[in-house]
Amino acid sequence: MRRAFWVSLGLGAGAASAILASRWTRRQAKRVAPATIARETKGGLLDLSRLVSESIAEGRQAMADRERELHEAYDAPEDRSRVAD
């Protein structure tokens, strides 16, 4: 009776661990699939491009604000048509 109990317990534990291992393996295979990696890379590049464009816009706004401050500080006219020497 004891032997049958332990054999059935071992078989059950082995079957359960095999099922869990196969599920884990399938999940990991999906994670590293080329389509998944491409999708994640595309999302990362889109985020990066959005951050760069926002940064450039903020820089231009800060430049325009500083230029306006300097024109006001030195009472210089805001002439956008500069002549190069």
TAJORA-V512484 format. One record per run of one state. SS is the DSSP state (a for helix, b for strand, c for the rest). FROM is the first residue (numbers start at 0). LEN is the number of residues. Records with the same first field share a line. If there is no record, write none. Layout:
# TAJORA-V512484
SS=FROM-LEN / FROM-LEN
This chain:
# TAJORA-V512484
c=0-1 / 31-2 / 73-12
a=1-30 / 33-40
